[in-house]
Structure formats: structure tokens, C-alpha cells
Amino acid sequence: MDENVDFRFKVIVIGDSTVGKTSVLQHFATGVYSAAQQSTIGVDFILRFLDIDGKKVKMQLWDTAGQERYRNITQSYYRRVDAAIIAYDITRRSSFESVPHWIGEVKMYGATDTVIMLMGTKSDLCERRQVLFQEARTMAEKHGLLAALETSAKESSNINEAFELMAKELIIRNSQLALSSGGRPGGALHSTPIVLAPGSQGSEGGSNRSKCSC
């Protein structure tokens, strides 16, 4: 099956401990939500094959531990990935305040053209929100990230959309690289980030799942 894919991408998912990285990845891999997830030890990964506009894409997704004691292990993987998704918990402001640190890590240890996406988790807990979506949007614009979006593994909201959006961007960049003799084009392909509002186009059913505007 691997021989028949058109594109192969490696994506690392990073962020503070317990923000829900594993729940998001497990839902993307299996379509199932589990409330009982153990903290990741070091680095783990899953594989998922996608069909994007008729192109077969193999995505290798690295799930990383957020604890400080595993940072050296995580940093060694930045050089091997095409993209990074930085996750924060919308109900825990400290995890959002750590986002600039994670952006800095990717830029320090990763390739200069690593695509970065900002992902808020646990959007089903809107009543406990500590981070406004507009703040995430401003953060993405400030740092030139591909997108700002919010997800809920529990409600199947924006999970598939997040990874499909990343895959489409990577296809565009790699297709341009193949056509260019001078290598991959520098800078972002989008002058402004793509922004998905909270609850837009849930992963299942395609309906708007926004419950509140907080």
C-alpha cells in the first residue's frame, strides 16, 4: 500500500501535557473517543491514509509528551517532520500562554519551511473557556501560522478537517517543489492564516456544532 501513495508526510503534534493531543490523534485514527487516556511517554505515532482530491496521502503523525523531562526526546523529531500542530486546551489558559514557546521550539529545531497550525482542544467545554478564539486567531496571524481552529474529540468536531487541511497545504507545497528547480518556495503560501471558527463543520455530519459564543 505504501508503494502506491502519492505523498508521504510526517506531522508532529506538540503542546503542554494533558491538553488532549492523544485524544485528538486517536479519534482521527479510529473515529472513537475515549475519556480515559494515559499520558504519552516520550513519543508515539499513528498512521493514517487519506484521499485528498484523488491523491493518496500517507500521514505519519507523531504524538509527543508535553512534560519537561521529555523535551529533549521531542526536539530530536522536529528535524524530521513536514509540519507541526501546536495544541492547547481552551479551558486552561496556561497551555495557551505556552504556545509561543512551542512555536519557538519548532523554529529553532525544525526546518525553516515547517508548516505550523494552532489547534484549541476541548471545544465542547465552552462554558469553562479561558481562551477566546479571537486570541488564537490573533496568535496565528502574528506568527504567520497556517490556521487557527478549535476541535473536540468528544463531539467529533473539526478533527478530520484539521488534518485534511494540513495535508492539502503540504500537497500544494510539495507539488510546487516538484515543479521548481530552485527548491521549495520560501515563506507561507497564504498571506493570512486560514481560520476555522469554533464548531464549524464537525468531522461527522457536516453540521455546525457551535454551542455558545463564549
N, C-alpha and C positions, 0 to 999 in steps of 0.2 A: 504493500500500500504506500509505503514511504517513497518508493521509486516513481509513483505516479502523481505526486503532488507538484504543483506549480511554484509554490512559495513555502519556505520554512522560516518561521520567526520565533525568536526567544524573547519572552517578556517577563520581567521581574516585578513582583508586587511587594511593595515595601510600606512601612509606616509603623507607628508605635504598637506595642504589644496590646493584644485584646481589642483591636479596633474592628475585627471581623474579616480579616483578609482570607483566612482559611474557609470561613463560611461562604464567602463570595465565590472562591475558586471551586469549592466542592459543589456548589449549586450550578456553576457553569459547566462542570464536568458531568454531573449526574442528573441535574434538574431537581435534586432533592435538598430540602433544608433540614439541618439538624441543629437543635438548640445546644446540644452537648458537644462542643469541640474542644479538644485539648490544645494547649499552646504548642505551636510549632517549635521543634528543637532543631536549631541550625537552619538548614534549607531543605525543602521538599519540592517536588514538581509533579505536574499532571500534563497529559497530552490531550489535545482536542483537535479534531479535524473539522474544518469549516468549508462551506461552498460559498464563495464571495463572487457574485456576478459571473458565475461559470468557472471560476478559478478555484482549484483545490489548494487549501492552505493548511499546513501543519503548524499548530501553535504549541510550543513548549512553554509552560507557564510555571515560573519559579515562585514558590511560596516561602517567604522568609520570616524568621523570628525577629520580633521587634526589640527584644531585650538587649541591653547594652553589652552583655557578655558574649553575644553572638555577632556583634557588629563587624569584627574582622573577617568572619566567615562570609557574611553577606557582601562586604565590599569587594571580595575577590570575584564575585559573579557579575558585577556591573560591567566589566570589560567585555563580557561575552553576550550581552543582550542587545536587541534592537530597540527595545522600548522599556519604559518603567511606568508603572501605575502606583501613585502615592495615595494610600488610603488613610482616611481619618474618620473618627466617629463623630457624627453630628451632635451627639449628646455629651461629648467630652471635649471641652474647649482646649485643654492642654494638648490633645492629639492634633488639633488643627494648628496650634501655635508651633508645633514641631515640623510642620510642612516645609518651611524654608530650610531647615536643617537637612531634610531628606532631599530636597532639590539640590542643595549644595553637594551632598554625597554623590548623587548621580553625575553632576557636572565635574566633580573632582576625579572620580574613579572610572566613569564611563566614557564612551566615545563622544566626541563633540556633537554628533548628529543624533544622539539618542532621543527618541520621541518620548515626551513625558505627559501623562494625563493625571488629573486630580479627581479622586473619587471619594465622595462622602458616603459612609455606610449607615445602616440602620435608619433609613428614612421613614420607616413605619413607626418610629418613636418620636413623631413630630412634636408631641406635647412636652417632650423632655429636651427639645432642641436647645443647644447652647451656641450653635454656629449658624448664622444666616446664610442662605445660598448666595446672596449677593456678595458676601465676604469671600466665598470660594471663587466666585466669578472674577472678582477684583484681583485675587491672588493669581489666578490663571492668566489674566491679562497682563499683570505686572511682570510675570516671569516668562511670558511667551509660550505657555503650555498649549498642548493640542486641544484640550477640552476640560471643562468642569462639569461634573454631573453628580447625581446622588442615586444611590442604589439601596435596595432592600432584598437581602437573600430570603427573608421570611415571606415577603409578599411577591417574590419573583419580579421585582421592578428594576428595569434598566441593566440587568446582569448581562444578558446576551448582547444588548445594544452597545454596552461599553466595549466589549472585546471585539465585536464586529467593526465598530468604528475604528478601533486601533488597527485591526487587520487591514481595513480599507486604506488607511493612511500609509501603512507600511508597504502595501502593494503599489500605491502611487509612487512612493519614493524609490522603491526598488526598480520599478518599470522605467522611471526616468534615469536611474543609474545605468540600466542596461543600454539605454539609447545614447548615453553620454560617454564620450571618450575621456572626459576630464574627471570622471568620478562622480560621486553623489553630490547633488547640488547643496550648497551651503544655506543655512538658515531654514526657518519654518516655511512650509508651503502655504500656510494660511496666515494672512496678515493679522487676523484676530482669532481668538480661540473659538471653536465650536462649543456652544453652550446648550446643555440639555436641562430644562427646568426640572425641579423635583417632581417625581411621579409621572413624568411624561413617557408614553409608550412603554408600558410594562413589558417584561420579557415574555409573558404569556397573555394572550388575549388581545393585546394591542390597545387596550383601553387606558384612559387617563386615570391613574391611581392616586392622584394627589388628594390627601385627606384634609389638609389645612394649609393655610398660607403663612404659618409662623416662621 
